[in-house]
Every structure is written in structure tokens, then in C-alpha cells.
Amino acid sequence: MGAMLRVSRKVPLVVKELRRSYVDVDSVCTVIVRRYKVADLVDIVICLDKHGSVRYLVIEPEIDEIGIRVYKALMSYLYTSVTRIEDTERLKDALNEAARELGIEEEFHKRYEVLWYYIYRDSFGYGILEPLFRDPKVEDIELSDWRNPVTVVHRDFLSYEALITNIVFRSEAEVRAYIERLAIKSGKAISLAKPELHATLPEGYRIAATLGEPVSSSPSFDIRKFPQVPIDIITLINEGVLSYEVAALMWMLNDAKLFYCIMGGSGTGKTTLLNAVLQLSNPAWKIIVVQDIPEIKLPRRPRFIQLYGDTSSEQLKRCITALRYRPDLLVVGEVRGREIRALVRAVASGSGSATTFHASSPSEFEMAVRNLLPRDLYIMLSLNTGVLVHIGKVKDGGQVSRKVLGVYEKDGSSWRPIYLYKQYSHIDKCLTLRRIGERMLIENPVEELYRRIEILKNIPPGYDNVERFMMKFYGV
């Protein structure tokens, strides 16, 4: 993985040796839990092995000896060529040209589908990890030590935390070369002088990586994948993440422009939930999101603006800029520091605002916010906070799933639960509904809550379906 192809940055590295992920399923698995395809040609098998561990097995398409020789010849040709290849169409043209010049057209076209998979994988794609990037059910791709297999977090198998793959790097040098490849794709650099990488891949995936000593015992990486089209609120309701009642309340909070925060631990789905809730807003609104990487997306909204800042100070500056744009909603992807002051300013200016926060209880949130804000700003935020939504992972039998565990409103100096998972819901009796009614000049906010619940029940799942209903609801 060390050779450079003379092409655009989109194709940073060429592998001239073909590596194929394969395993004898019968010799590894005792029980096959699921089997499906990604990228048309790759089989994914999820099973229990003989030791009781859950495996995620990648079986890439077979290729014969002649095919391997053709692959090597074509890749060597591309490596020595001065042709600039900027996209897949130009790559296909270059391969056809190379096959003609090398006199291997017949062998190439006979195995075209399989050869194209491997050549694309090793040039424009992500090499041996390509199937993991292509699998929409994989949320995280992880490597803790080059001697260990790559592991993945699978959306449908959260109860197992991480699934062990059959993908193993052969040396420390190979992993380092792979991480350098990821750095090039992200437009950043990593080296022994600067052995840590925090970046975003072209698809919007977050990557954190190290090259080993002195910052880690081995080269390592964690790639957090986000769907290109966000998961919609109806899909989350159908999956049991939240109830129609909670969703309807959040929808009304957006309209009332009251501040709300979604809190929880790492990997609990805070950003996914916030993204889905933000779609429950007027499509004509100007929504500005300040974040370090593009996790929150509203792809069908013409007035959606994303601003970026790597540090808390940079994000505060972006938030101040955002306020000058006069947003209807100002969103900070995740509050870590002083940028929360801009959310208070948004509240004071009449803009709506929302964020996510690492906390497991209202008291944790309260303590952190008190430390981040002067007393006067804290009081202002407290007075204008709609609700805190707590999302976490729940184990039910052998299954682990993400759930909204609680919704809390401010009642005087304390936080009062108005919804607790599997216990009770007092949303239709909460003070927040009354405040929403006063802000929106709604005579009967409880009636409006139930009206919106019925509307949500009639929306089919799918991001575009929700968007069409929002446009119809607001007459856009």
C-alpha cells in the first residue's frame, strides 16, 4: 500500500498486490444469524463461532489466477501512467485503454465485473475495508491493535457491542500506510512527527487515528459512519427509540423556538435524534448548525447552513457569525465549552436553539452548564429551556437498543420528569405545553399535541416522506 498513483487526490493510493477477504464459513460458524450482500458482489455473514463470539465475516468475490495477473498488469500500468484520473468514468476509460495496449482485452472483459470491483476498491475506494464502508448497517469501524482483527459496531446487533471481522492487517507498517491513505483522503496529514489524526472523510465520516508510539502502543483508528441521508423521525419511532408523544412535543418546541438539549453518553444516538427532530420544522426556516464535522444534515432544505470550528473558541466565533445571519434555529452539534454562550444569545434574540450534551442526568447537565456560563446568562438559558431529552442504550432480554429514557422540564429550581421510559408520561399535563401555547398563541396546546401525534402516525417512514409532509403542513 505504498505506491502513489499520479491522479487527483480522490485516488490517493494504488495497491498492486491483490488482497481478498475470505473465510470458510462452515469451519468458523456454529450458528449463522444473518447473511446478506453489499456492493452486489460481497457476502456478509454474521454468526456465532465455536467460542461463542459474534463474527462479522466478509467474503469478497472469487478471482482466478488469470484474473489476478490481469489485475496486477492493469494496476502496474496505471501506476506508471501519467494520465490524470479524476472520476470513475475516466478510470474505466483508462482500464479499457490499458487492456488494449497490454493485449489482455479478452481476459479483462471476461472478468470485468470482478476486476472492476477490486480495481475500484483499491484506487478510489478503501481497500480491504471497502465492504465495511459500503455496509449501511455498520456504524463504527475500529482497530485497537494491528495484531487483532478489525471490529465493527452493527446497527442491528448493538447488544454485542462490537463484532469481530475476518479482516486482519499483516504488519504494523501496513496499518500505518492504510492510516496515511485515510489521512490523504480526508485532506489532512499524519506522520511520526504528528502521529494523531482527527478528520472527516469525503463521505462525512469521522475518523480518529494514531500511528503508534509515542501516543499509542499500536497504530489504531476509529471511523464513525453517518448515513448520507439522515434517519427520519418516523423510522426512529417505528424502531422504538421514542414515542409519538415525545416526537410531537419536540415538533412543537421547534415551532415555539424554545431551547432544548438532547443528552446522553457516547454512541447513544444523540446526533441522530437531534437531526430527526430538526426535520420537524418549517422547511422555509433558516437553520444554521455549528459543528466540528458535518454530522447534522438537512439535505432538502434550501436555507440550511453549516459552519465549522474545530475548537470551542472557533465554534463560539462561528456561532456569533451565525447570529448575524438571523437564523430561525441555531444549533450547536455538541456543546463542550464557551459556544454555549451563543445559544443563550440566540434565545435572547428570539431564535430557536438546540444542542447535544454528554450527560446522563439533568443534575450533570445543570452542573456543567453552571460552570460554563456566568450567572446572568445561566438564568436566561434556564428560563428559556424547554426540555432536556435523555437518550441511552437499554438491554431488554438479549437485545440492546437505543431509547429516549426520559424527558425533563424545569420546574422552579429543579428538573421534573414529564416522561420516563416504561414508567409514565405526563407530557399532556406538563408546564412546557402551557409555555408553548403562550408563545404560539395556541388556546389549547394539549389538543394541538394530540393533533400532531395523529399527523405523525399518518406519515410513512422515509426522509423524503417526512419532508413532503412538512412542506404540506407549512404550506411551503
C-alpha positions in Angstrom: 0.0 0.0 0.0 2.9 2.3 -0.5 2.7 3.3 -4.2 1.2 6.6 -5.3 -0.9 6.9 -8.5 -0.5 10.0 -10.5 -4.1 11.1 -10.3 -6.2 13.6 -8.4 -6.5 13.5 -4.6 -9.6 11.4 -4.9 -7.4 8.4 -5.9 -4.5 8.8 -3.5 -3.1 5.3 -3.4 -2.9 2.2 -5.5 -2.4 -1.4 -4.3 -0.6 -3.5 -6.8 -1.0 -6.7 -4.8 -4.5 -8.1 -4.6 -5.8 -9.0 -1.2 -9.1 -10.7 -0.9 -11.2 -11.2 2.3 -12.4 -14.7 2.5 -13.2 -17.3 5.2 -14.6 -20.9 5.2 -17.9 -20.1 6.9 -18.6 -23.7 7.9 -15.3 -24.1 9.7 -15.8 -20.9 11.7 -19.6 -20.6 12.4 -21.8 -22.8 14.5 -25.0 -20.6 14.0 -25.5 -18.2 11.1 -27.5 -15.3 12.4 -27.8 -13.3 9.2 -26.5 -13.3 5.6 -26.7 -10.5 3.1 -24.9 -8.8 0.3 -23.2 -5.4 0.0 -21.8 -3.9 -3.2 -23.6 -6.6 -5.1 -20.7 -9.0 -5.1 -19.7 -9.2 -1.4 -21.3 -11.6 1.1 -21.6 -10.6 4.7 -22.2 -13.4 7.2 -22.9 -12.7 10.9 -22.7 -15.8 13.0 -21.7 -17.3 16.4 -18.3 -19.0 16.2 -17.2 -22.1 18.2 -16.1 -19.9 21.1 -19.5 -18.1 21.4 -18.2 -14.9 19.9 -20.2 -13.0 17.3 -18.4 -12.7 14.0 -18.8 -10.4 11.0 -17.4 -12.2 8.1 -16.6 -10.6 4.8 -16.5 -12.9 1.7 -15.3 -11.0 -1.4 -15.8 -12.3 -4.9 -13.6 -15.1 -6.2 -11.0 -14.3 -8.7 -8.9 -16.9 -10.6 -5.1 -16.8 -11.3 -5.5 -15.3 -14.7 -7.7 -12.6 -13.1 -5.1 -11.9 -10.5 -2.4 -11.5 -13.2 -4.7 -9.1 -15.2 -5.3 -7.1 -12.0 -1.6 -6.7 -11.4 -0.9 -5.8 -15.0 -3.6 -3.2 -15.1 -2.6 -1.7 -11.7 1.1 -1.5 -12.7 0.1 0.2 -15.9 -2.0 2.8 -14.0 0.9 3.3 -11.6 3.4 4.2 -14.3 0.9 6.2 -16.4 0.9 10.0 -16.3 -2.8 10.0 -17.1 -4.9 12.1 -14.7 -7.8 10.1 -13.4 -10.4 12.2 -11.6 -13.5 10.1 -11.6 -14.8 6.5 -12.1 -15.7 7.1 -15.8 -12.1 8.2 -16.6 -10.8 5.2 -14.6 -13.0 2.9 -16.8 -11.6 4.5 -19.9 -8.1 4.2 -18.7 -8.6 0.5 -17.9 -10.0 -0.3 -21.4 -7.1 1.6 -22.9 -4.6 -0.3 -20.7 -6.2 -3.7 -21.6 -5.9 -2.9 -25.3 -2.3 -1.8 -25.1 -1.3 -4.8 -23.0 -3.2 -7.2 -25.2 -5.4 -8.6 -22.4 -8.8 -7.3 -23.6 -10.4 -10.7 -23.8 -9.3 -11.8 -20.3 -10.2 -8.3 -18.9 -13.7 -8.2 -20.3 -14.4 -11.9 -19.4 -13.8 -11.0 -15.7 -14.8 -7.3 -16.0 -17.3 -7.2 -13.1 -15.0 -8.8 -10.5 -11.9 -6.9 -11.8 -13.8 -3.6 -11.6 -14.8 -4.3 -8.0 -11.2 -4.9 -6.9 -9.6 -2.1 -9.0 -12.2 0.5 -7.9 -11.8 -0.8 -4.3 -8.0 -0.3 -4.3 -8.0 3.0 -6.1 -11.0 5.2 -5.4 -12.2 3.1 -2.5 -11.0 2.0 0.9 -9.0 -1.2 0.0 -9.7 -4.2 2.2 -12.1 -2.2 4.4 -14.3 -1.2 1.4 -17.1 -3.7 2.3 -17.3 -2.2 5.8 -17.7 1.3 4.3 -20.3 0.0 1.8 -22.4 -1.7 4.5 -25.1 0.8 5.6 -25.7 -1.2 8.8 -22.1 -0.7 10.1 -21.9 2.4 12.3 -18.2 2.1 13.5 -15.1 0.6 12.1 -12.4 0.0 14.7 -8.9 -1.2 15.1 -7.3 -1.3 18.6 -4.1 -3.1 17.8 -2.6 -4.2 14.4 -2.3 -7.8 15.7 -6.1 -8.0 16.3 -8.9 -8.2 13.7 -10.8 -5.1 12.7 -14.1 -4.9 14.7 -17.4 -3.2 13.7 -20.4 -1.8 15.5 -23.5 -3.1 13.7 -26.8 -1.1 14.0 -28.9 -4.3 14.3 -26.6 -6.1 16.8 -25.9 -3.4 19.4 -26.2 -6.0 22.2 -22.9 -7.5 21.1 -21.1 -4.1 21.3 -18.6 -5.0 18.6 -18.5 -7.8 16.1 -15.1 -9.4 15.2 -14.4 -9.4 11.4 -12.1 -11.7 9.5 -10.0 -8.7 8.3 -6.5 -8.6 9.8 -3.6 -6.4 8.9 -0.4 -8.3 8.3 2.0 -5.8 9.8 2.4 -2.6 11.7 3.7 -0.9 8.5 0.6 -2.0 6.5 -1.7 -0.3 9.1 0.4 2.8 9.1 0.2 3.0 5.3 -3.5 2.5 5.5 -3.9 5.3 8.0 -1.8 7.6 5.8 -4.2 6.7 3.0 -7.2 7.7 5.1 -5.4 11.0 6.0 -4.8 11.8 2.3 -8.5 11.1 1.6 -9.5 13.5 4.4 -7.2 16.2 3.1 -5.0 16.2 6.2 -1.6 14.8 7.1 -0.4 12.4 9.7 3.3 11.5 10.3 5.6 10.3 13.0 6.1 14.0 13.9 2.4 14.5 14.1 1.1 11.0 14.9 -2.6 11.8 15.6 -5.4 12.4 13.1 -8.8 13.9 13.7 -10.5 14.4 10.4 -13.5 13.9 8.2 -13.6 11.6 5.2 -15.2 12.7 1.9 -18.5 10.9 2.8 -18.7 12.9 6.1 -17.5 10.0 8.3 -15.5 11.0 11.3 -12.0 9.4 11.8 -9.7 9.4 14.7 -6.4 7.6 14.3 -2.9 7.2 15.7 0.3 5.9 14.2 1.6 4.2 17.3 4.5 5.2 19.6 4.7 7.5 21.4 0.9 8.2 21.6 -0.3 4.6 21.5 1.1 1.1 21.8 0.0 0.3 18.2 -1.4 2.1 15.2 -5.2 2.4 15.7 -8.2 4.0 14.3 -11.9 4.5 14.9 -14.2 5.5 11.9 -17.7 6.7 12.8 -20.1 6.4 9.9 -23.1 8.6 9.4 -25.8 7.9 6.8 -25.7 10.1 3.7 -29.5 10.7 4.1 -30.4 11.2 7.8 -32.6 8.8 9.6 -36.1 10.3 9.9 -38.3 10.6 13.0 -40.9 8.1 11.8 -38.2 5.4 11.3 -36.9 6.2 14.9 -40.5 5.9 16.2 -41.0 2.6 14.4 -37.7 1.3 15.9 -38.9 2.2 19.4 -36.4 4.9 20.0 -39.1 7.4 21.0 -42.8 7.7 21.2 -45.2 9.7 19.0 -46.0 11.8 22.1 -42.3 12.8 22.6 -41.9 13.5 18.9 -45.0 15.7 18.8 -43.7 17.7 21.8 -40.3 18.2 20.1 -42.0 19.4 17.0 -44.0 22.0 19.0 -40.8 23.1 20.8 -39.2 23.9 17.4 -42.2 26.0 16.4 -42.2 27.8 19.8 -38.4 28.4 19.4 -37.7 27.1 22.9 -34.2 25.8 23.7 -33.9 22.1 24.1 -30.9 19.7 24.7 -30.5 16.0 23.9 -28.2 14.5 26.4 -26.7 11.0 26.8 -23.5 9.0 26.7 -21.2 8.3 23.7 -22.7 6.3 20.9 -26.3 6.6 22.3 -27.7 8.3 19.2 -27.9 11.9 20.4 -27.0 13.4 17.0 -29.2 11.0 15.1 -32.2 12.0 17.2 -31.4 15.7 17.0 -31.1 15.5 13.2 -34.5 13.8 13.0 -36.1 16.3 15.4 -34.8 19.3 13.4 -36.6 18.0 10.3 -39.8 18.6 12.3 -39.6 22.3 11.5 -40.8 24.8 8.9 -38.9 24.0 5.6 -38.8 27.7 4.9 -36.8 28.4 8.0 -33.1 29.4 8.1 -31.4 26.7 10.2 -27.7 27.2 11.0 -25.6 24.4 12.5 -22.2 24.9 14.0 -20.2 21.7 14.4 -16.7 20.3 14.1 -17.7 17.8 11.4 -20.8 17.6 9.2 -22.9 15.1 11.3 -26.1 17.1 11.3 -27.6 17.4 7.8 -30.8 18.7 6.3 -30.2 17.8 2.6 -33.6 19.1 1.2 -33.6 22.4 3.0 -32.6 25.4 0.8 -31.8 27.7 3.8 -29.7 25.2 5.8 -26.2 26.5 6.5 -23.3 24.6 8.1 -20.5 26.4 9.8 -17.4 24.6 11.2 -15.0 25.1 14.1 -12.5 22.6 15.5 -12.1 24.2 18.9 -14.6 25.7 21.4 -13.2 29.2 20.6 -13.6 28.7 16.9 -17.2 27.4 17.4 -18.0 30.4 19.5 -16.8 32.7 16.7 -18.9 30.7 14.2 -21.9 31.0 16.4 -21.5 34.8 16.6 -21.3 34.8 12.8 -24.4 32.6 12.7 -26.4 35.0 14.8 -25.6 37.8 12.4 -27.4 35.7 9.7 -30.6 36.0 11.8 -31.4 32.2 12.0 -34.7 30.8 12.9 -32.9 28.0 14.6 -29.2 28.0 15.8 -27.9 24.5 16.5 -24.6 23.6 18.1 -23.8 20.0 17.2 -22.3 19.3 20.6 -21.7 21.8 23.4 -18.3 21.4 25.0 -17.4 24.9 26.1 -17.9 28.6 25.6 -20.0 28.2 22.5 -23.0 27.7 24.8 -23.0 31.5 25.3 -24.0 31.9 21.7 -27.0 29.6 22.3 -28.1 32.0 25.1 -27.8 34.9 22.8 -29.9 33.0 20.3 -32.5 32.5 23.0 -32.4 36.2 23.9 -32.7 37.3 20.2 -35.8 35.2 19.7 -34.1 32.5 17.6 -34.7 28.9 18.5 -31.8 26.8 19.6 -30.8 23.2 20.3 -27.7 21.1 21.0 -26.5 17.8 22.3 -24.6 17.3 25.5 -22.6 14.5 27.2 -24.5 13.9 30.4 -26.5 11.1 32.0 -28.9 13.1 34.2 -30.3 16.7 34.5 -28.1 17.3 37.5 -25.0 16.5 35.5 -26.2 18.9 32.7 -27.0 21.6 35.3 -23.6 21.4 37.0 -21.7 21.6 33.7 -23.8 24.5 32.4 -23.4 26.4 35.6 -19.6 26.1 35.2 -19.7 27.2 31.5 -21.9 30.3 32.0 -21.9 33.5 34.1 -24.8 33.6 36.5 -26.9 36.0 34.4 -26.6 34.0 31.2 -27.3 30.8 33.1 -30.5 32.3 34.5 -31.5 33.4 31.0 -30.9 30.0 29.5 -32.7 28.3 32.4 -35.8 30.4 31.9 -35.9 29.7 28.2 -35.1 26.0 28.3 -38.0 23.8 27.0 -36.8 20.3 27.9 -33.9 18.0 28.4 -34.2 14.7 26.5 -32.1 11.8 27.8 -31.3 9.1 25.3 -29.4 5.9 26.2 -28.9 2.2 25.5 -31.3 -0.3 27.0 -30.9 -4.0 27.4 -34.1 -5.9 27.1 -33.6 -9.7 27.2 -30.7 -10.3 24.9 -31.3 -7.2 22.8 -29.7 -3.8 23.2 -31.4 -0.8 21.6 -31.4 3.0 21.8 -34.3 4.6 23.7 -35.4 8.0 24.9 -35.2 7.3 28.7 -36.6 10.5 30.0 -37.8 14.0 29.2 -37.4 16.7 31.8 -38.7 20.2 32.2 -37.6 23.0 34.5 -39.9 23.5 37.5 -38.6 26.3 39.6 -35.1 25.3 40.6 -35.4 21.6 39.8 -35.9 19.3 36.8 -39.2 17.5 36.8 -39.6 14.3 34.7 -42.6 14.5 32.4 -41.8 11.2 30.6 -39.9 8.2 31.8 -39.4 5.1 29.7 -41.7 2.2 30.7 -42.9 4.2 33.7 -45.2 7.1 32.8 -45.9 10.0 30.6 -47.2 13.4 31.8 -46.4 15.3 28.7 -50.1 16.3 28.2 -50.0 17.8 31.7 -46.6 19.4 31.6 -45.8 23.1 32.2 -43.9 23.2 28.9 -47.0 22.7 26.8 -48.5 25.7 28.5 -45.4 27.8 27.7 -45.6 26.6 24.1 -49.2 27.6 23.9 -48.4 31.1 25.2 -45.5 31.5 22.7 -47.5 30.2 19.7 -50.8 31.8 20.8 -52.5 28.4 20.9 -55.6 28.3 23.0 -55.5 24.6 23.7 -51.9 23.3 23.4 -52.9 19.8 24.6 -55.3 19.5 21.8 -52.6 20.6 19.4 -50.2 18.0 20.8 -52.7 15.2 20.0 -53.4 16.7 16.6 -49.7 16.4 15.8 -49.5 12.9 17.2 -52.2 11.9 14.7 -50.4 13.7 11.8 -47.1 11.8 12.7 -49.0 8.5 12.7 -50.1 9.1 9.1 -46.6 9.8 7.8 -44.9 6.8 6.2 -41.2 6.3 7.2 -38.5 7.7 5.0 -36.7 11.1 5.0 -38.3 12.3 1.8 -41.8 11.3 3.0 -41.3 13.4 6.2 -40.0 16.3 4.2 -43.1 16.2 1.9 -45.4 16.2 4.8 -43.6 19.1 6.5 -43.9 21.1 3.2 -47.6 20.4 3.1 -48.1 21.2 6.7 -46.4 24.6 6.5 -47.7 25.4 3.0 -44.2 25.7 1.5 
